[in-house]
Amino acid sequence: MGLYDGYTARRRPVKLMWSDEFPDYQQAFDSERQIKGWSHKKKQALLNGDFDLLHELAQSKEMQQRRQNKKSRSR
């Protein structure tokens, strides 16, 4: 079926959930590797187009806690 009998060959059918265009192969490859390392929540935010949540999830735990404390004090 494909050029390489890899991971997805045994898990057909495969459904494309997200795609983007990149100027060259290396940038596409690097982006794929980065996304593979993301948490399920971050991947779900990307699929849903929720870039605010994606940005929030990308913050360190320490930064998230600081923002939460800042919101609590401003109320």
CORCORGI-V110074 format. One line per field, one symbol per residue. psi: psi as a letter, one per 40 degrees, with the letter a starting at -180 (. if undefined). A space follows every 50 residues. Layout:
psi->???
This chain:
psi->dadhgadedefiihhhdiiiiididdddddddddddeiiddddddddefg dddddddeiiddddddddddddde.
